[in-house]
Amino acid sequence: MFDTLFSPISINTLTLKNRIAYPSLGLLYSWDRKLNDRYLNYFTEIARGGAGVVTVGPVGIDFLGSGLAVLGLDTDEAIPDFRRVTEAIRAEGASPWIQLFHAGAYSHPILLNGETPMAPSAIYSNYSKSTPREMTTEDIQGVQKAFADTAERAVEAGFDGVEIIGSAGYLITQFLSPKTNQRDDDYGGSLTNRLRFPTEVIKACRKAIGETVPLSIRMAGNDFVPESNTDAETPVIAKAYEKSGVNLINVTGGWHESRVPQLPMDLPRTGYAYLAANIRKATSIPVMASNRITTPMDAERLLNDGYCDMVNLGRVLIADPFWPTKAKAGRIDEIRPCVACSQGCTDEVFSGNPVTCIGNPRAGFEAERVIRPAASPKKIMVAGAGPAGMEAAVTAAQMGHEVHLFEARDAIGGQIGIAATPPHKGELLEYHRYYRAMIKRHGVALSLSTPVTPTLIGKEKPDHIIVAEGAAPALPPIPGADADGILSSWDILKTDRPLGKRVAIIGGGAVGLETAMHIAVKGALSPAMFHFLSAHEAAPPEKLKERLFTGNHEVTVFEMAPRAGGDLGRSTRWIMMANLKRYGVKLVTDATVTKLSAKKVTWSQGEHAQDKFFDTVILATGSTSVTDLSSRLPDLGVPFTVIGDGLAPGKLNHAIHGGFLAALQLESET
């Protein structure tokens, strides 16, 4: 199974056991530039899972190009720490690689102790919100030497391969782009001149590490930034890289400041593989594809169809480091999914927090959160098969407890089905697939359509009960909110139903906005129909594009706060807001709704009061914990733990992490 994916490949003189690479990703596990035990444990786990390459990075070549939040290998004193991690990765059967990093204008002054970043030209950066100083010729030579010196240290530290970052809007792409490089010397102007800096870096690194060590560069297949390089120029750039001495080209999407989504669910799976294919056609060395390669089937198809020679699995391996091992064994359903939510990884980094994963409670906690056999196995009853209950049940079973999972409804999943209904959220249903497989593999008894009652508890006689009752829609303290005919967002997302033309949604948090999108797309052209009609030139392109974003409902969202979507992630909120605008959803912020009926909304903005008639009114005003069972348990004398939304309404990571930790804590009971 997946013969190509698990076939060896040679990069320069090195043979890799398979074609799976874990790429460099910012983790923020330290703020002193040092590689500590948390990094070591993390990379060891990734290697243990079966990837062919594990890339450590980003690793700064100097302080000004990386700052406090990035690992540094710019001194010899750092070599022993990196040698520890290369030895650990190699001991698990993977090949350790390193990515050398310089952010250029993307360096944040606050992370440079107030120093001014430097870049090809003194052009304001939309990413770092600062203006760098223009690099002198001496600066250029100094950075090139720093790249080479760090590459030499990397080999001394035991890395098999060295990668240079030339993507995402960092220093090398700043030299390549006419948008950010406006120099009038030999390093600016024509593409040939703009290529001079990166190709000299490559040559310097090649000289430093010798001819036999694999050298790679990670490049943007398209910057996706106006006035910058596109996929028309990148093949020329790739050819220059190959000629300068790289043995592998790692192709990704655009810059961090791009307004084209690079990572979330909105991006279809394998959406940027065409960029790798574009580079592969122009070069004769192996090419790696990146971004949203989620399943073993997708990876195998890309390899077999000629898009690439290797695949990068970044966030996918955060979600499940053992993706390669499970794929090779044919245990595909047991792969814990990456649903491209960005909540535990990208959102956390952008907020200055260490990387975790909403679906993998052990990511970033590999040494602390260890599943060990229970010294005294217990009989565990889990009430509720939502994400919290399922994670608790599976983890407890892995520890050796006898686990029986009960669900009042006729299916597992809890609110996952609701959350997966809006556009581009369907991948959340992958959790159903995963938990079904894990429940089966670990022998969890499952009883559906079976609510947990005191009578059932008396019959089962559990040693401990884990209660995961979930939540219900909350009714806001607005006069008329309980009027007949007013719906909740849950009503809309649970079942398809006819709606009036004019729809009002009360509440502009994540749930309200996702409900708005769900309604706004109804009646718009589907992507498949858009493609069909475009291919056959059935209508003018501008008319088809208009129909692509025009649905059958006029949607208005009322939000009390100054801005809507305040609880959305930092890396995805802008995408949601752009989509709402694209589909014509009206946002009314700073709006205090004072009265409701099934056909009318009355609200005030400051001292200005107004009302408007609607055909459908929907409440998206939060949720409240269900405590039907937990409120009765103290009288039964059975030890119990409340988890998930039954404890307090929260996001998916609170449910899954809470379920996992509740299971681990069973061992602490006497």
DOSEMI-266224 format. One line per 10 residues: number of its first residue (from 1); their letters; for each residue y, z, x of C-alpha. Coordinates in Angstrom, 1 decimal. Each point is the difference from the previous one (the first is absolute). Layout:
BEGIN
NUM> a> Y/Z/X | ...
This chain:
BEGIN
1> mfdtlfspis> 0.0/0.0/0.0 | 3.4/-1.0/1.3 | -1.5/-1.7/3.0 | 3.3/-1.4/1.4 | 1.9/3.2/-0.5 | -2.6/1.9/2.0 | -0.6/-2.6/2.7 | 1.4/0.6/3.5 | 3.1/-1.7/1.4 | 1.3/-0.4/3.5
11> intltlknri> 3.6/0.6/0.8 | 0.7/-1.0/3.6 | -2.9/1.7/1.9 | -0.6/2.7/-2.7 | -2.6/-0.3/-2.7 | 0.6/1.9/-3.2 | -2.9/1.1/-2.2 | 1.6/-1.3/-3.2 | 3.2/-1.7/-1.3 | 1.6/3.1/-1.6
21> aypslgllys> 3.1/1.5/1.6 | 1.9/3.0/-0.9 | 3.7/-0.8/0.8 | 2.9/2.0/1.2 | 1.6/2.1/-2.8 | 2.7/2.6/0.2 | -1.6/3.4/-0.8 | 2.7/2.6/0.9 | -2.6/2.6/1.1 | 2.5/1.3/2.7
31> wdrklndryl> 3.7/0.0/0.6 | -0.2/0.5/3.8 | -1.4/-3.4/0.9 | -3.2/1.6/1.1 | -3.5/-0.9/-1.0 | -1.4/3.2/-1.5 | -3.3/1.1/-1.5 | 0.9/-1.2/-3.5 | 0.3/-3.6/1.4 | -3.2/0.5/2.0
41> nyfteiargg> -2.0/1.1/-3.1 | 1.5/-2.8/-2.1 | -0.8/-2.8/2.4 | -3.5/1.4/0.7 | -0.8/-0.1/-3.7 | 1.2/-3.6/-0.3 | -2.2/-0.9/3.0 | -3.0/1.9/-1.4 | 0.3/-2.1/-3.2 | -1.1/-3.2/1.8
51> agvvtvgpvg> 3.1/-2.1/0.7 | -0.3/-2.3/3.1 | 3.6/0.7/1.2 | 2.1/3.2/-0.5 | 3.6/-0.5/1.0 | 2.0/3.0/1.0 | 3.7/-0.4/-0.8 | 2.7/-0.7/-0.2 | 0.6/1.3/3.5 | 3.5/0.0/1.4
61> idflgsglav> 0.7/-1.6/3.4 | 3.2/2.1/0.3 | 2.0/2.5/-2.0 | 2.8/-2.2/-1.2 | -2.4/-2.5/-1.5 | -2.1/2.5/-1.8 | 1.6/3.4/-0.4 | -1.5/3.3/-1.0 | -2.4/-1.2/-2.7 | -2.1/-2.4/2.0
71> lgldtdeaip> -2.6/0.8/2.7 | 1.1/-0.7/3.5 | -1.8/-1.2/3.1 | 3.1/-0.5/2.1 | -1.0/2.6/2.6 | -3.2/0.6/2.1 | -0.2/3.5/-1.4 | -1.0/-1.5/-3.4 | -3.0/-1.8/1.4 | -2.5/2.9/-0.3
81> dfrrvteair> 0.7/0.5/-3.8 | -0.6/-3.7/-0.6 | -3.1/0.0/2.1 | -1.4/2.7/-2.3 | 0.3/-2.3/-3.0 | -1.3/-3.1/1.8 | -3.1/1.9/1.0 | -0.5/1.3/-3.5 | 0.4/-3.4/-1.6 | -2.4/-1.6/2.5
91> aegaspwiql> -2.5/2.8/-0.5 | -0.2/-0.9/-3.7 | -0.8/-3.7/0.9 | 3.4/-1.6/-0.6 | 2.4/-1.7/2.4 | 3.3/1.9/0.6 | 3.1/-2.1/0.0 | 3.7/0.9/0.2 | 3.2/-1.5/-1.5 | 3.1/0.1/2.1
101> fhagayshpi> 3.2/0.6/-2.0 | 3.7/-0.5/0.2 | 2.1/0.0/-3.2 | 3.2/-1.4/1.4 | 2.6/0.2/-2.8 | -2.6/1.5/-2.3 | 0.2/3.3/2.0 | 1.7/2.7/-2.1 | 2.8/1.8/2.0 | -1.0/3.3/-1.5
111> llngetpmap> -3.4/-0.3/1.6 | 1.6/-0.9/3.3 | 2.0/3.2/0.3 | 3.1/-1.8/-1.0 | -0.3/-2.9/2.5 | 0.9/-3.5/-1.0 | -2.9/-2.4/-0.3 | 0.1/-3.3/1.9 | -0.9/-3.5/-1.2 | 0.6/-3.6/0.9
121> saiysnysks> 3.3/0.0/-1.8 | 2.3/2.7/-1.5 | -0.8/-0.9/-3.6 | -0.3/2.7/-2.7 | -3.6/0.8/-1.0 | -0.8/0.3/-3.7 | -3.0/2.0/1.0 | 1.4/2.7/2.4 | 3.4/-0.1/-1.7 | 1.7/-0.2/3.4
131> tpremttedi> 1.5/-2.5/2.4 | -1.8/-0.3/3.4 | 1.7/-0.8/3.3 | -0.7/-3.4/1.5 | -2.6/0.1/2.8 | 1.2/-1.0/3.5 | -2.0/-2.0/2.4 | -0.9/3.2/1.7 | -1.1/1.5/-3.3 | -2.3/-3.0/-0.7
141> qgvqkafadt> -1.6/0.3/3.5 | -0.4/3.7/-0.5 | -1.7/-0.3/-3.3 | -2.3/-2.7/1.3 | -1.0/2.2/2.9 | -0.6/2.9/-2.4 | -2.4/-2.2/-2.0 | -1.9/-0.9/3.1 | 0.0/3.6/1.4 | -1.3/1.4/-3.3
151> aeraveagfd> -2.7/-2.8/-0.2 | -1.2/1.1/3.5 | -0.1/3.6/-1.1 | -2.0/-1.0/-3.1 | -2.7/-1.6/2.1 | -0.1/3.1/2.3 | -0.4/2.1/-3.2 | -3.1/-2.0/-0.9 | 1.2/-2.4/-2.6 | -2.1/-3.2/-0.2
161> gveiigsagy> 2.9/-2.1/-1.5 | 3.8/0.0/-0.1 | 2.0/-1.3/-2.9 | 3.8/-0.6/0.0 | 1.8/0.3/-3.3 | 2.0/-3.1/-0.9 | 0.2/0.4/-3.8 | 1.5/2.1/-2.8 | 3.6/-0.6/1.2 | -0.3/1.9/3.3
171> litqflspkt> 1.5/-0.9/3.4 | -2.0/-3.2/0.8 | 0.6/-1.4/-3.5 | 3.7/0.8/0.4 | 0.1/-2.2/3.1 | -1.9/-2.8/-1.8 | 2.2/0.0/-3.1 | 3.2/-1.9/-0.2 | 1.2/2.6/-2.5 | -0.1/2.8/2.5
181> nqrdddyggs> 0.3/-1.9/3.3 | 3.4/-1.4/0.4 | 0.1/0.1/3.8 | 1.6/-2.8/2.0 | -2.0/0.4/3.2 | -3.6/-1.1/0.9 | -1.5/2.4/-2.5 | 1.9/-1.4/-3.1 | 0.7/-3.3/-1.7 | -2.9/-2.4/-0.3
191> ltnrlrfpte> -3.5/1.1/-0.9 | -1.0/-0.7/3.5 | 2.5/2.5/1.3 | -0.7/2.5/-2.7 | -3.7/-0.1/1.0 | 0.9/0.9/3.6 | 0.0/3.8/-0.4 | -3.3/0.3/-1.8 | -1.8/-2.5/2.3 | 1.3/1.8/3.0
201> vikacrkaig> -1.2/3.3/-1.4 | -3.5/-1.5/-0.5 | -0.1/-1.4/3.5 | 1.1/3.3/1.5 | -2.7/1.9/-2.0 | -2.6/-2.5/1.1 | 0.9/0.4/3.6 | -0.1/3.8/-0.4 | -3.4/0.2/-1.6 | -1.7/-2.8/1.8
211> etvplsirma> -1.7/-3.2/-1.3 | -3.1/1.6/-1.6 | 1.5/2.6/-2.3 | 0.5/-1.4/-3.6 | 3.7/-0.4/-0.9 | 1.1/-0.4/-3.6 | 3.3/-0.3/-1.9 | 0.6/0.9/-3.6 | 2.4/-2.5/-1.5 | 1.6/-0.8/-3.3
221> gndfvpesnt> -1.5/-3.1/-1.7 | 3.3/-0.2/-1.9 | 2.9/2.4/0.4 | 0.8/-0.3/-3.8 | 3.6/0.7/0.8 | 2.8/-2.5/-0.7 | 1.3/-1.9/3.0 | -3.0/1.1/2.1 | -3.2/-1.6/1.1 | -2.4/-1.4/-2.6
231> daetpviaka> -3.6/-1.3/0.2 | 1.5/-3.3/1.2 | 1.1/1.6/3.3 | -2.8/2.5/0.6 | -2.6/-2.4/1.1 | 2.3/-1.1/2.8 | 0.5/3.6/0.9 | -3.7/0.6/0.0 | -0.6/-2.9/2.3 | 2.5/1.5/2.5
241> yeksgvnlin> -1.8/3.3/-0.2 | -3.3/-1.6/0.8 | 1.4/-1.9/2.9 | 1.5/3.2/1.4 | -3.3/1.8/0.2 | -1.1/1.7/-3.3 | -3.6/-0.1/-1.0 | 0.3/0.9/-3.6 | 2.8/-0.4/-2.6 | 0.2/2.6/-2.8
251> vtggwhesrv> 1.8/-1.5/-3.0 | 1.8/2.1/-2.6 | 2.7/-0.5/-2.6 | 3.7/0.5/0.2 | 2.7/2.5/1.2 | 0.4/3.5/-1.4 | 3.3/-1.1/-1.6 | -1.6/-3.0/-1.8 | 0.5/0.0/-3.8 | -3.4/-1.7/-0.3
261> pqlpmdlprt> -2.6/2.8/-0.5 | -2.3/0.3/3.0 | -2.5/2.7/-1.0 | -0.1/1.2/-3.6 | -2.2/-1.0/-2.9 | 2.5/-2.6/-1.0 | -1.2/-2.0/3.0 | -3.3/-1.7/-0.9 | -3.0/0.9/2.2 | -0.1/-2.1/3.2
271> gyaylaanir> 3.4/-1.4/-1.1 | 1.3/-0.6/3.5 | -3.2/-1.4/1.5 | 1.5/-3.4/-0.2 | 2.4/1.0/2.7 | -2.9/0.7/2.4 | -1.5/-3.3/-0.9 | 3.3/-1.7/0.8 | 0.0/1.6/3.5 | -3.7/-0.7/0.5
281> katsipvmas> 0.5/-3.7/-0.5 | 2.6/-0.1/2.7 | -1.9/2.0/2.7 | -3.4/0.1/1.7 | -0.4/3.8/0.4 | -1.3/2.5/-2.6 | 2.3/0.9/-2.8 | 0.0/3.2/-2.1 | 1.1/0.1/-3.7 | 1.7/3.1/-1.6
291> nrittpmdae> 1.4/1.4/-3.2 | -2.1/0.9/-3.1 | -3.4/-1.0/1.3 | -1.8/2.5/-2.2 | -3.6/-0.9/-0.6 | -2.9/-1.1/2.3 | -0.3/-3.1/-2.2 | 3.7/-0.9/0.7 | -0.4/0.6/3.7 | -3.1/-2.2/0.2
301> rllndgycdm> 1.6/-2.8/-2.0 | 3.0/-0.1/2.2 | -2.1/-0.3/3.1 | -2.3/-2.6/-1.4 | 2.8/-2.1/-1.5 | 1.8/-0.2/3.3 | 3.0/2.1/-0.7 | -0.6/2.3/3.0 | -2.5/1.2/2.6 | 0.5/3.8/-0.6
311> vnlgrvliad> 1.4/2.2/-2.8 | 2.3/3.0/0.1 | -0.9/2.9/-2.2 | 2.9/2.5/0.1 | 0.6/2.0/-3.1 | -3.5/-1.0/-1.1 | -1.5/2.1/2.9 | 2.3/2.9/-0.8 | -1.5/0.0/-3.5 | -3.5/-0.2/1.4
321> pfwptkakag> -0.6/-0.1/3.7 | -3.7/-0.8/-0.7 | 0.8/-3.2/-1.8 | -1.7/-2.0/2.8 | -3.1/2.1/0.0 | -0.4/-0.1/-3.7 | 0.7/-3.7/-0.2 | -2.6/-0.8/2.7 | -2.6/2.1/-1.9 | 0.9/-1.8/-3.3
331> rideirpcva> 1.4/3.2/-1.5 | 3.1/-1.7/-1.3 | 0.4/2.0/-3.1 | 0.2/3.2/2.1 | 3.1/-1.1/1.9 | 2.9/2.2/-1.0 | 2.7/-2.4/-1.1 | 3.4/-0.6/1.4 | 2.1/-0.9/-3.1 | 3.1/-1.0/2.0
341> csqgctdevf> 2.0/2.7/-1.7 | 1.9/0.9/3.2 | 0.4/3.6/-1.2 | -1.9/1.8/2.7 | 0.7/-2.3/2.9 | 3.2/-2.1/-0.1 | 2.0/2.2/-2.4 | -0.9/3.0/2.1 | 1.1/-1.6/3.3 | 3.3/-1.2/-1.6
351> sgnpvtcign> 0.6/3.6/-1.1 | -0.7/1.3/3.5 | -3.4/1.5/-0.8 | -3.4/-0.5/1.6 | -2.3/-2.6/-1.5 | -2.7/1.0/-2.4 | -1.8/-1.9/-2.8 | 0.1/0.7/-3.7 | -3.6/-0.9/-0.4 | -1.4/1.4/3.3
361> pragfeaerv> 0.6/3.8/0.3 | -1.2/0.0/3.6 | 2.4/-2.6/1.3 | 2.2/1.8/2.6 | -2.1/3.2/-0.5 | -3.2/-1.1/1.7 | -0.5/3.3/1.9 | 1.2/2.3/-2.8 | -1.7/-1.5/-3.1 | -3.6/-0.3/1.0
371> irpaaspkki> -2.9/-0.2/-2.6 | -2.7/2.4/1.2 | -3.3/1.0/-1.7 | 0.5/3.0/-2.2 | -1.6/3.2/1.3 | -0.8/1.1/-3.5 | -0.2/-3.0/-2.4 | 1.2/0.7/-3.5 | -0.3/-1.5/-3.5 | 3.3/-1.6/-0.6
381> mvagagpagm> 1.4/-1.2/-3.4 | 2.9/-2.4/0.2 | 2.0/-0.5/-3.3 | 1.8/-3.3/0.0 | -0.9/-3.3/1.7 | 3.5/-1.1/0.9 | 0.8/-0.5/3.7 | 0.3/3.8/0.7 | -3.3/0.8/-1.6 | -1.8/-2.9/1.5
391> eaavtaaqmg> 1.2/0.8/3.5 | -0.9/3.6/-0.4 | -3.5/-0.9/-1.3 | -0.8/-2.4/2.7 | 1.3/2.2/2.8 | -1.9/3.0/-1.3 | -3.2/-2.1/-0.3 | 0.5/-1.1/3.6 | 0.1/3.6/1.0 | -3.4/0.6/-1.6
401> hevhlfeard> 1.0/1.6/-3.3 | -1.7/-0.9/-3.2 | 2.7/-1.7/-2.0 | 0.3/-1.0/-3.6 | 3.0/-2.0/-1.1 | 1.0/0.0/-3.6 | 2.5/-2.3/-1.7 | 1.2/0.3/-3.7 | 0.6/-3.7/-0.3 | -2.5/-2.8/0.4
411> aiggqigiaa> 1.1/-1.2/3.4 | 1.1/1.4/3.4 | 3.5/-0.5/1.5 | 2.4/2.2/-1.9 | 3.5/-1.5/0.2 | -1.0/-2.6/2.6 | -0.5/-2.6/-2.8 | 3.5/0.7/-1.3 | 1.6/-0.2/3.5 | -1.8/-3.3/0.7
421> tpphkgelle> 1.4/-1.8/-3.1 | 3.5/-1.1/1.2 | 0.4/-3.2/2.0 | -1.3/0.2/3.6 | -1.7/3.4/-0.6 | -3.5/-1.2/-0.8 | -1.4/0.9/3.4 | 0.1/3.7/-1.1 | -3.2/-0.9/-1.9 | -1.8/-0.2/3.3
431> yhryyramik> -0.2/3.8/-0.1 | -2.3/-0.4/-3.0 | -2.3/-2.2/2.1 | 0.1/2.4/2.9 | -0.6/3.2/-1.9 | -2.8/-1.5/-2.1 | -1.8/-0.9/3.3 | 0.6/3.4/1.6 | -1.1/1.9/-3.1 | -3.2/-1.9/0.1
441> rhgvalslst> -0.5/0.2/3.8 | 0.5/3.8/0.1 | -2.1/0.9/-3.0 | 2.8/1.3/-2.2 | -1.2/0.4/-3.6 | 2.4/-1.7/-2.4 | 0.3/0.7/-3.7 | 2.5/-2.1/-2.0 | 1.3/0.8/-3.5 | -0.8/3.6/0.8
451> pvtptligke> 3.0/2.4/-0.2 | -0.5/3.3/1.8 | 0.0/2.9/-2.4 | -0.9/3.7/0.4 | -3.3/-0.8/-1.7 | -0.8/-2.7/2.6 | 1.0/2.3/2.8 | -2.3/2.7/-1.4 | -2.8/-2.6/-0.1 | 0.6/-1.4/3.5
461> kpdhiivaeg> 0.7/3.4/1.7 | 2.0/-1.4/2.9 | 0.9/2.1/3.1 | 3.5/-1.6/0.0 | 2.0/-2.3/-2.3 | 2.5/-2.5/1.3 | 2.4/-0.8/-2.8 | 1.7/-3.4/0.0 | 1.3/-0.4/-3.6 | 2.8/-2.3/0.9
471> aapalppipg> 3.3/-0.4/-1.9 | 1.5/-1.3/-3.2 | 3.3/-1.7/-0.7 | 2.9/2.5/-0.3 | 2.3/-0.1/-3.0 | 3.7/0.3/1.1 | 2.4/2.4/-1.7 | 1.9/-2.8/-1.7 | 0.6/0.2/-3.8 | -2.3/-2.5/-1.7
481> adadgilssw> -2.3/-0.5/3.0 | -3.0/0.9/-2.2 | 0.9/-2.5/-2.7 | -2.7/-2.2/-1.4 | -0.2/-3.3/1.7 | 1.3/1.0/3.4 | -2.6/-0.8/2.7 | -0.7/1.5/3.4 | -0.4/-2.0/3.2 | -3.7/1.1/0.0
491> dilktdrplg> -0.4/-1.7/-3.4 | 1.3/-3.2/1.4 | -2.0/0.0/3.2 | -3.2/1.2/-1.5 | -0.4/-2.7/-2.7 | 1.6/-3.4/-0.7 | 2.0/0.0/-3.2 | 2.8/-2.1/-1.6 | 3.5/1.0/0.9 | 3.3/-0.9/-1.4
501> krvaiiggga> 2.4/-2.4/1.7 | 2.5/2.7/1.0 | -1.7/2.9/1.9 | 1.6/3.2/1.1 | -1.7/2.2/2.6 | 1.3/3.6/0.4 | -0.5/1.1/3.6 | 0.6/-2.1/3.1 | -2.4/1.7/2.4 | -3.0/-1.8/1.5
511> vgletamhia> -2.0/0.0/-3.2 | 3.0/-1.2/-2.1 | 0.7/-2.9/2.4 | -3.6/-1.0/0.3 | -0.3/0.0/-3.8 | 3.2/-2.1/-0.1 | -1.6/-2.5/2.3 | -3.2/0.0/-2.0 | 1.9/-1.0/-3.1 | 2.5/-2.4/1.7
521> vkgalspamf> -2.7/-2.3/1.4 | -1.6/-0.5/-3.4 | 0.5/-3.6/-1.0 | 1.2/-1.2/3.4 | -1.9/-2.7/1.8 | -3.0/1.3/1.9 | -0.3/-1.0/3.7 | -3.0/-2.2/-0.9 | 1.9/-1.9/-2.7 | 3.1/-0.2/2.3
531> hflsaheaap> -2.2/-1.6/2.7 | -1.7/-2.3/-2.4 | 3.2/-1.3/-1.6 | 1.7/-0.3/3.4 | -2.8/-1.9/1.5 | 0.0/-2.5/-2.9 | 3.8/-0.1/-0.1 | -0.1/0.8/-3.7 | 3.5/1.3/-0.1 | 3.0/0.2/2.4
541> peklkerlft> -0.5/2.7/2.7 | 3.1/2.0/-1.0 | -1.2/0.1/-3.6 | -3.5/1.2/1.0 | 1.5/2.7/2.3 | 2.1/1.2/-2.9 | -3.0/0.3/-2.2 | -1.8/1.8/2.8 | 2.4/2.9/-0.5 | 0.8/-0.2/-3.7
551> gnhevtvfem> -2.2/2.0/-2.4 | 0.0/0.6/-3.7 | 1.7/3.4/0.0 | 3.5/1.3/0.8 | -0.6/3.3/1.8 | 2.6/2.7/0.5 | -0.7/3.2/2.1 | 2.0/3.1/-0.5 | 0.2/2.4/2.9 | 1.9/3.3/0.2
561> apraggdlgr> 0.4/-0.1/3.8 | 2.5/-2.1/1.9 | -2.7/-2.4/1.1 | -3.4/-1.0/-1.4 | -3.2/0.3/1.9 | 0.9/3.1/2.0 | -3.7/1.0/0.3 | -1.1/-3.4/1.3 | -0.9/-0.4/3.7 | 2.7/-0.9/2.5
571> strwimmanl> -1.9/-3.1/1.2 | -0.7/-1.3/-3.5 | 2.9/1.0/-2.3 | 2.1/-3.0/1.1 | -2.9/-2.3/-1.1 | -0.2/1.6/-3.4 | 3.8/-0.3/-0.5 | 0.0/-3.6/1.0 | -2.9/-0.8/-2.4 | 1.8/1.7/-2.9
581> krygvklvtd> 3.1/-2.0/0.7 | -2.1/-3.2/0.3 | -1.5/0.6/-3.5 | 3.3/0.9/-1.6 | -0.7/3.7/-0.6 | 3.2/1.9/-0.8 | 0.5/3.4/1.7 | 2.3/2.5/-1.7 | 0.5/2.9/2.5 | 2.0/3.2/-0.3
591> atvtklsakk> -1.1/-0.1/-3.6 | -0.7/3.1/-2.0 | -2.0/-0.9/-3.1 | 1.1/2.3/-2.8 | -2.0/-1.2/-3.0 | -2.9/-2.3/-0.7 | -1.8/-1.7/-2.8 | -2.7/-2.7/0.0 | 2.8/-2.6/-0.3 | 3.1/1.5/1.6
601> vtwsqgehaq> 1.1/1.6/3.3 | 3.2/2.1/0.2 | 1.3/0.9/3.4 | 3.1/1.0/1.9 | 1.4/-1.0/3.4 | 2.5/2.6/0.9 | 2.2/0.5/-3.0 | -0.9/-3.4/-1.4 | -2.6/0.1/-2.8 | -1.8/-3.1/-1.4
611> dkffdtvila> -3.1/-1.1/-1.8 | -2.1/-3.1/-0.3 | -2.8/-1.2/-2.3 | -3.4/-0.9/1.6 | -3.2/-1.3/-1.4 | -2.2/2.3/2.1 | 0.9/3.3/1.7 | -2.2/1.3/2.8 | 0.0/3.4/1.7 | -0.6/0.2/3.7
621> tgstsvtdls> 1.2/3.5/0.6 | -2.7/1.6/2.1 | -3.2/1.8/-0.6 | -1.2/3.5/-0.6 | -3.2/1.7/1.2 | -3.0/0.3/-2.3 | -1.3/3.6/0.1 | -2.4/0.2/-3.0 | -2.9/1.0/2.2 | 1.7/1.8/2.9
631> srlpdlgvpf> 1.8/2.4/-2.4 | -3.3/1.2/-1.3 | -1.9/0.3/3.2 | 1.3/3.4/1.1 | -1.9/1.6/-2.9 | -3.3/-1.6/1.0 | -0.4/1.8/3.4 | -0.9/-3.2/1.9 | 1.9/-0.8/3.2 | 2.2/-3.1/-0.5
641> tvigdglapg> 2.6/-2.2/1.7 | 2.5/-2.2/-1.8 | 1.0/-3.2/1.7 | 1.9/-3.2/-0.6 | 2.4/-0.4/-2.8 | -1.6/2.9/-1.8 | 1.6/2.1/2.7 | 3.4/-1.8/0.1 | 0.7/-3.7/-0.8 | 0.2/-2.0/3.2
651> klnhaihggf> -0.8/-3.3/1.7 | -3.4/-1.4/0.9 | 0.0/1.6/3.5 | 0.5/3.5/-1.5 | -3.1/-0.6/-2.2 | -2.3/-1.4/2.7 | 1.1/2.3/2.8 | -0.1/3.0/-2.3 | -3.5/-0.9/-1.2 | -1.2/-0.3/3.6
661> laalqleset> 1.5/3.3/1.1 | -1.3/1.8/-3.0 | -3.5/-1.1/1.0 | 0.4/1.2/3.6 | 1.3/3.3/-1.2 | -3.3/0.7/-1.8 | -1.4/1.0/3.3 | 2.5/2.8/0.4 | -1.4/1.8/-3.1 | -2.3/2.9/0.6
